[in-house]
Amino acid sequence: MTDQSTQLLIAESNTRRRIFAIVAASSGNLVEWFDFYIYSFCALYFAPAFFPGGNTTTQLLNTAGVFAAGFLMRPIGGWFFGRLADRHGRRTAMMVSVFMMCGGSLVIAVLPTYAQIGVLAPTLLLVARLFQGLSVGGEYGTSATYMSEVAMQGRRGFFASFQYVTLIGGQLCAVLALVVLQQTLSTEDLKAWGWRIPFVMGAVAALVALYLRKSLDETATTETRSRREAGTIRGLWQHRGAFLTVVGFTAGGSLVFYTFTTYMQKYLVNTAGMHAKTASTVMTGALFVYMLMQPLFGALSDRIGRRRSMLLFASFAVIGTVPLLHALAGVTSPYAAFALVVTALAIVSFYTSISGLIKAEMFPPEVRAIGVGLSYAVANAIFGGSAEYVALWLKQAGSESMFYWYVTAMCAFAGIVALRMRDPSKEGYLRNEP
């Protein structure tokens, strides 16, 4: 065998190994986000079981508050799992995070209702949700870091986009599970016990993901893990400019992402007056198309650069958010609703397809996981996690359209941050790594 043939075999083996690593890491990511989002999609049915008083908007407001509280744990999760990943390896951190998510889902699945144990029911729901928030706060940073490091140079945008393929896939599986339950169970059964089924499914799937993640190769070297500043706030402080940049564009990106994904199902029901089953079907189709968009927009970023992708996202979001939300508020046709939501999600794809990668490219390996996880978690907790709560609060106050302008303003801010930053795909730390 010639040297050239040997090198080709080695290259092919290396490519297969990296693709397998992307798939294995992605599977765990999908399970994590399924477990996290099933709460939001099932809230229409279990809200009365834990918050029996008030009208539908009040009940949804209470469940949205618990949803937002889970986000407040994300900075702690981003710090804890980022430190764990930078000091002890990405694989270890990803295994621990998926195990914690499994526990949180199992608790919610078997939790007694308000009628059975009174105020302790919503309290325990909050505790389980905080536990899940801690887990997913660590999942984002470690999985984004791992998938960015394992992806091939020159095609990182394409391969790293699979983080959001599986993140969206988790949402899609969550809403699909709800659609199946809606078709097989009555509304009364769904409110009584049917909503628990997806949480059981999520807990079992998390155990499968845990097994798959055991087979992953570690991407963090012993040298970077043993550095004094590895995984520390002091080490991260040396890159505070990158940290603040990520917080800045993540604020707008997270807010618009949650507006047109998790909140949109409630918006179609509570504002547009669409039937819950119809809204679920619309969102299932829209999320599927959105999922397929990610590799396309990720590959585009490999050609035009991450900074330009971010600027396109911000520009289209500023122009389109208010008209799209106004149109969705009065939509009557499910086909029109589908088209409008897909249009919005195409705009968001300029950001989400490179969301994890653009953050990873801005930090050196010894503080990459904590840098990505903590900066994302801070912005996501404040702006992404509060999206539903702010939207419902403004609706209850009779000023729902103010939410549209709030989202637009934050996207404009993300654009200003992107305009001022360097292009990490051309100058970032990952550029010269294998």
C-alpha positions as CSV (number, residue, x, y, z in Angstrom):
1,M,0.0,0.0,0.0
2,T,1.4,3.4,-1.0
3,D,1.9,6.3,1.4
4,Q,-0.8,8.2,-0.4
5,S,-3.3,5.3,0.0
6,T,-2.5,5.1,3.6
7,Q,-3.1,8.8,4.1
8,L,-6.4,8.5,2.3
9,L,-7.5,5.7,4.6
10,I,-6.5,7.6,7.6
11,A,-8.3,10.7,6.4
12,E,-11.5,8.6,5.7
13,S,-11.3,6.9,9.1
14,N,-10.8,10.3,10.8
15,T,-13.8,11.7,8.9
16,R,-16.0,8.7,9.9
17,R,-14.9,9.1,13.5
18,R,-15.8,12.8,13.5
19,I,-19.2,12.2,11.9
20,F,-20.0,9.4,14.5
21,A,-19.0,11.8,17.3
22,I,-21.4,14.5,15.9
23,V,-24.2,11.9,15.7
24,A,-23.6,10.5,19.2
25,A,-23.3,14.0,20.8
26,S,-26.4,15.1,18.8
27,S,-28.5,12.2,20.1
28,G,-28.0,13.3,23.7
29,N,-28.6,16.9,22.8
30,L,-32.0,15.9,21.2
31,V,-33.1,14.0,24.4
32,E,-32.0,16.9,26.6
33,W,-34.1,19.4,24.7
34,F,-37.1,17.1,24.3
35,D,-37.2,16.8,28.1
36,F,-36.9,20.5,28.5
37,Y,-39.5,21.6,25.9
38,I,-42.2,19.0,26.6
39,Y,-43.0,21.1,29.6
40,S,-43.9,24.1,27.5
41,F,-45.9,22.1,24.9
42,C,-47.9,20.2,27.6
43,A,-48.6,23.3,29.7
44,L,-52.0,23.8,28.1
45,Y,-53.1,20.5,29.7
46,F,-51.3,20.3,33.1
47,A,-51.6,24.0,34.0
48,P,-55.0,23.5,35.8
49,A,-53.6,20.5,37.7
50,F,-51.0,22.6,39.4
51,F,-52.6,26.1,39.2
52,P,-56.3,25.5,39.4
53,G,-57.4,29.1,40.0
54,G,-58.0,31.8,37.4
55,N,-58.7,31.9,33.7
56,T,-56.6,30.3,30.9
57,T,-54.2,33.2,30.5
58,T,-53.5,33.3,34.3
59,Q,-52.8,29.6,34.4
60,L,-50.5,29.8,31.4
61,L,-48.8,32.8,33.1
62,N,-48.1,30.7,36.2
63,T,-46.7,27.8,34.2
64,A,-44.6,30.3,32.1
65,G,-43.3,31.7,35.4
66,V,-42.0,28.2,36.3
67,F,-40.6,27.8,32.8
68,A,-38.8,31.1,33.2
69,A,-37.5,30.1,36.6
70,G,-35.9,27.1,35.0
71,F,-33.9,29.5,32.8
72,L,-32.6,31.3,35.9
73,M,-30.7,28.2,36.8
74,R,-28.9,28.2,33.4
75,P,-26.1,30.6,34.4
76,I,-25.3,28.3,37.4
77,G,-25.4,25.3,35.0
78,G,-23.3,27.1,32.5
79,W,-20.6,27.9,35.1
80,F,-20.7,24.5,36.8
81,F,-20.7,22.3,33.7
82,G,-18.4,24.7,31.8
83,R,-15.8,24.3,34.6
84,L,-16.4,20.5,34.7
85,A,-15.9,20.3,30.9
86,D,-12.8,22.5,30.8
87,R,-11.1,20.7,33.7
88,H,-12.3,17.1,33.4
89,G,-13.4,16.8,29.7
90,R,-16.4,17.5,27.5
91,R,-17.6,13.9,27.6
92,T,-17.8,13.8,31.4
93,A,-19.8,17.0,31.5
94,M,-22.2,15.8,28.8
95,M,-22.9,12.5,30.6
96,V,-23.6,14.2,33.9
97,S,-26.0,16.8,32.3
98,V,-28.1,14.2,30.5
99,F,-28.4,12.1,33.7
100,M,-29.6,15.2,35.6
101,M,-32.2,15.9,32.9
102,C,-33.5,12.3,33.3
103,G,-34.1,12.8,37.0
104,G,-36.0,16.1,36.5
105,S,-38.3,14.5,33.9
106,L,-39.0,11.5,36.1
107,V,-40.0,13.7,39.0
108,I,-42.5,15.7,36.9
109,A,-43.9,12.5,35.4
110,V,-44.9,11.2,38.8
111,L,-45.7,14.5,40.6
112,P,-49.0,14.6,42.5
113,T,-51.4,17.4,41.6
114,Y,-52.6,20.5,43.6
115,A,-55.8,18.6,44.5
116,Q,-53.8,15.8,46.1
117,I,-51.0,17.7,48.0
118,G,-52.0,21.3,47.8
119,V,-49.4,24.1,47.4
120,L,-46.6,21.5,47.6
121,A,-47.5,20.4,44.0
122,P,-46.4,23.6,42.3
123,T,-43.5,23.9,44.7
124,L,-42.2,20.5,43.7
125,L,-42.9,21.3,40.0
126,L,-40.7,24.4,40.4
127,V,-37.9,22.4,42.1
128,A,-37.9,19.8,39.3
129,R,-37.9,22.6,36.7
130,L,-34.9,24.2,38.4
131,F,-33.1,20.9,38.3
132,Q,-33.8,20.7,34.6
133,G,-32.7,24.2,34.1
134,L,-29.3,23.5,35.7
135,S,-28.9,20.5,33.4
136,V,-29.7,22.2,30.2
137,G,-27.6,25.2,31.2
138,G,-24.7,22.9,31.1
139,E,-25.8,21.0,28.0
140,Y,-25.7,23.9,25.6
141,G,-22.1,25.0,26.4
142,T,-20.5,21.6,26.5
143,S,-22.3,20.2,23.4
144,A,-21.6,23.4,21.4
145,T,-18.0,23.2,22.4
146,Y,-17.7,19.5,21.7
147,M,-19.4,19.7,18.3
148,S,-17.4,22.7,17.3
149,E,-14.1,21.0,18.2
150,V,-14.9,17.7,16.5
151,A,-16.1,19.3,13.3
152,M,-13.8,19.5,10.2
153,Q,-12.1,22.8,9.5
154,G,-13.7,24.6,6.5
155,R,-17.0,22.8,7.1
156,R,-17.6,23.7,10.8
157,G,-20.6,25.8,10.0
158,F,-22.3,22.8,8.4
159,F,-21.4,20.1,11.0
160,A,-21.8,22.3,14.0
161,S,-25.3,23.3,12.8
162,F,-26.4,19.8,13.8
163,Q,-26.5,21.0,17.4
164,Y,-29.6,23.1,16.5
165,V,-30.9,20.3,14.2
166,T,-31.2,18.2,17.3
167,L,-32.2,21.1,19.6
168,I,-35.1,21.8,17.2
169,G,-35.5,18.0,16.8
170,G,-36.1,17.9,20.5
171,Q,-38.8,20.5,20.2
172,L,-40.3,18.7,17.1
173,C,-40.4,15.4,19.0
174,A,-42.0,17.1,21.9
175,V,-44.8,18.7,19.8
176,L,-45.1,15.5,17.8
177,A,-45.6,13.4,21.0
178,L,-48.3,15.9,22.0
179,V,-50.0,15.6,18.5
180,V,-50.1,11.8,18.8
181,L,-51.6,12.1,22.3
182,Q,-54.2,14.6,21.1
183,Q,-55.2,12.2,18.4
184,T,-55.5,9.1,20.7
185,L,-56.7,10.6,24.0
186,S,-59.6,12.9,24.8
187,T,-59.0,16.4,26.2
188,E,-60.2,15.2,29.6
189,D,-57.8,12.3,29.7
190,L,-54.9,14.5,28.6
191,K,-55.7,16.9,31.5
192,A,-56.1,14.1,33.9
193,W,-53.1,11.9,33.2
194,G,-52.1,11.9,29.5
195,W,-49.7,14.8,29.8
196,R,-47.4,12.6,32.0
197,I,-46.6,10.2,29.2
198,P,-44.1,12.4,27.4
199,F,-42.2,13.0,30.6
200,V,-41.8,9.2,31.1
201,M,-40.6,8.9,27.5
202,G,-38.1,11.6,28.1
203,A,-36.6,10.0,31.2
204,V,-36.2,6.7,29.4
205,A,-34.6,8.2,26.3
206,A,-32.1,10.1,28.5
207,L,-30.8,6.8,29.8
208,V,-30.2,5.7,26.2
209,A,-28.4,9.0,25.5
210,L,-26.2,8.4,28.5
211,Y,-25.1,5.1,27.1
212,L,-24.3,6.6,23.7
213,R,-22.3,9.4,25.2
214,K,-20.0,6.9,26.9
215,S,-18.5,6.0,23.5
216,L,-17.5,9.6,22.6
217,D,-13.8,10.5,22.1
218,E,-12.6,13.4,24.3
219,T,-11.6,16.6,22.4
220,A,-10.0,18.5,25.3
221,T,-6.3,17.7,25.7
222,T,-4.7,16.9,29.0
223,E,-2.5,20.0,28.5
224,T,-5.4,22.5,28.2
225,R,-7.3,20.8,31.1
226,S,-4.3,21.1,33.4
227,R,-3.8,24.8,32.8
228,R,-4.2,26.9,35.9
229,E,-6.9,29.1,34.3
230,A,-8.8,26.2,32.9
231,G,-12.5,26.5,33.6
232,T,-12.1,29.4,36.0
233,I,-13.8,32.8,36.1
234,R,-10.4,34.4,36.4
235,G,-9.3,32.8,33.1
236,L,-12.6,33.8,31.5
237,W,-12.1,37.4,32.6
238,Q,-9.1,37.6,30.4
239,H,-11.6,37.2,27.5
240,R,-14.3,39.5,28.8
241,G,-14.7,41.3,25.5
242,A,-15.7,38.0,23.8
243,F,-18.0,37.2,26.8
244,L,-19.9,40.5,26.5
245,T,-20.1,40.2,22.7
246,V,-21.7,36.7,23.0
247,V,-24.1,38.0,25.7
248,G,-25.1,40.9,23.4
249,F,-26.0,39.0,20.3
250,T,-27.5,36.0,22.3
251,A,-30.0,38.3,24.0
252,G,-31.8,39.1,20.7
253,G,-31.2,35.7,19.2
254,S,-32.6,33.8,22.1
255,L,-35.6,36.1,22.5
256,V,-36.7,35.8,18.9
257,F,-36.0,32.1,18.8
258,Y,-38.3,31.4,21.8
259,T,-40.9,33.8,20.5
260,F,-41.4,31.8,17.2
261,T,-40.9,28.3,18.7
262,T,-42.1,27.5,22.2
263,Y,-44.3,30.6,22.6
264,M,-45.8,30.4,19.1
265,Q,-48.1,27.4,19.9
266,K,-49.7,29.4,22.8
267,Y,-49.8,32.5,20.7
268,L,-51.8,30.8,17.9
269,V,-54.2,29.4,20.5
270,N,-54.5,32.3,22.9
271,T,-54.2,35.3,20.5
272,A,-55.2,34.0,17.0
273,G,-58.0,31.8,18.5
274,M,-56.8,28.6,16.8
275,H,-57.8,25.2,18.2
276,A,-55.0,23.6,20.2
277,K,-54.8,20.6,17.9
278,T,-54.5,22.7,14.8
279,A,-51.8,24.9,16.4
280,S,-49.9,21.8,17.4
281,T,-50.1,20.5,13.8
282,V,-49.0,23.8,12.3
283,M,-46.0,24.0,14.7
284,T,-45.0,20.4,14.0
285,G,-44.7,21.1,10.3
286,A,-43.0,24.4,10.8
287,L,-40.4,23.0,13.2
288,F,-39.7,20.1,10.8
289,V,-38.9,22.6,8.0
290,Y,-36.9,24.7,10.5
291,M,-34.8,21.7,11.5
292,L,-34.0,20.9,7.8
293,M,-32.9,24.6,7.3
294,Q,-30.0,24.4,9.8
295,P,-27.4,22.6,7.8
296,L,-28.1,24.8,4.8
297,F,-27.7,28.0,6.7
298,G,-24.6,26.5,8.5
299,A,-23.0,25.7,5.2
300,L,-23.8,29.2,4.0
301,S,-21.9,30.6,6.9
302,D,-18.8,28.6,5.8
303,R,-18.9,30.5,2.6
304,I,-19.9,34.1,3.7
305,G,-18.6,34.1,7.3
306,R,-20.3,34.1,10.7
307,R,-20.4,37.8,11.1
308,R,-22.2,38.3,7.8
309,S,-24.7,35.6,8.8
310,M,-25.4,37.4,12.0
311,L,-25.9,40.8,10.2
312,L,-28.4,39.2,7.8
313,F,-30.2,37.7,10.8
314,A,-30.5,41.0,12.6
315,S,-31.5,43.0,9.5
316,F,-34.3,40.6,8.5
317,A,-35.5,40.2,12.1
318,V,-35.7,44.0,12.6
319,I,-37.7,44.4,9.3
320,G,-39.9,41.3,9.7
321,T,-40.8,40.7,13.4
322,V,-43.6,43.2,13.8
323,P,-45.4,42.5,10.5
324,L,-45.1,38.8,11.0
325,L,-46.5,38.8,14.6
326,H,-49.3,41.2,13.6
327,A,-50.2,38.9,10.7
328,L,-50.2,35.8,12.9
329,A,-52.4,37.5,15.4
330,G,-55.2,37.6,12.9
331,V,-54.5,34.5,10.9
332,T,-57.4,32.1,10.3
333,S,-56.0,29.6,7.8
334,P,-53.6,27.0,9.2
335,Y,-51.8,27.1,5.9
336,A,-51.2,30.8,6.1
337,A,-50.1,30.4,9.8
338,F,-47.6,27.7,8.6
339,A,-46.2,29.9,5.9
340,L,-45.8,32.9,8.3
341,V,-44.1,30.9,11.0
342,V,-41.7,29.2,8.5
343,T,-40.8,32.7,7.1
344,A,-40.0,33.8,10.6
345,L,-37.9,30.7,11.4
346,A,-36.0,31.1,8.1
347,I,-34.9,34.5,9.4
348,V,-33.9,33.0,12.8
349,S,-31.9,30.3,11.0
350,F,-29.2,32.8,10.1
351,Y,-28.5,32.9,13.9
352,T,-29.4,29.4,15.2
353,S,-27.4,27.5,12.6
354,I,-24.2,29.0,13.8
355,S,-25.2,29.9,17.4
356,G,-23.0,27.4,19.2
357,L,-20.1,27.6,16.8
358,I,-19.8,31.3,16.7
359,K,-19.5,31.4,20.5
360,A,-16.9,28.5,20.5
361,E,-14.8,30.2,17.9
362,M,-14.4,33.2,20.2
363,F,-12.8,31.4,23.2
364,P,-9.5,29.5,23.7
365,P,-9.8,25.8,24.6
366,E,-9.0,26.1,28.3
367,V,-12.1,28.4,28.9
368,R,-14.1,27.5,25.9
369,A,-16.9,25.5,27.6
370,I,-17.3,27.9,30.5
371,G,-17.1,30.9,28.1
372,V,-19.8,29.5,25.7
373,G,-22.0,28.0,28.4
374,L,-22.0,31.0,30.9
375,S,-22.3,33.8,28.3
376,Y,-25.2,32.0,26.6
377,A,-26.9,31.1,29.8
378,V,-26.8,34.6,31.2
379,A,-28.4,36.1,28.1
380,N,-30.8,33.2,27.6
381,A,-32.0,33.3,31.2
382,I,-32.8,37.0,31.1
383,F,-34.2,37.3,27.6
384,G,-35.0,33.9,26.2
385,G,-36.5,32.4,29.4
386,S,-38.7,35.4,30.0
387,A,-40.1,35.6,26.5
388,E,-43.4,33.8,27.2
389,Y,-43.9,35.5,30.6
390,V,-43.3,39.0,29.1
391,A,-45.6,38.3,26.1
392,L,-48.4,36.9,28.3
393,W,-48.0,39.7,30.9
394,L,-48.3,42.4,28.2
395,K,-51.3,40.6,26.7
396,Q,-53.0,40.5,30.1
397,A,-52.3,44.2,30.5
398,G,-53.9,44.9,27.1
399,S,-50.6,45.9,25.4
400,E,-49.6,42.8,23.4
401,S,-48.2,44.7,20.5
402,M,-45.5,46.2,22.8
403,F,-44.0,42.7,22.9
404,Y,-43.5,42.8,19.1
405,W,-41.5,46.0,19.4
406,Y,-39.5,44.7,22.4
407,V,-38.4,41.7,20.3
408,T,-37.5,44.0,17.4
409,A,-35.4,46.3,19.6
410,M,-33.4,43.3,21.0
411,C,-32.7,42.0,17.5
412,A,-31.5,45.5,16.5
413,F,-29.2,45.4,19.5
414,A,-27.8,42.0,18.4
415,G,-27.2,43.5,15.0
416,I,-25.2,46.4,16.5
417,V,-23.1,43.9,18.5
418,A,-22.5,41.8,15.3
419,L,-21.5,44.9,13.3
420,R,-18.8,45.8,15.9
421,M,-17.3,42.3,16.3
422,R,-14.6,40.6,14.3
423,D,-15.5,37.6,12.2
424,P,-14.5,34.5,14.3
425,S,-14.6,32.1,11.3
426,K,-11.7,34.1,9.9
427,E,-9.8,35.1,13.1
428,G,-11.2,32.9,15.9
429,Y,-9.4,30.4,18.1
430,L,-10.9,27.4,16.2
431,R,-9.6,28.6,12.9
432,N,-6.2,26.9,13.1
433,E,-7.3,23.8,15.1
434,P,-7.8,20.4,13.4
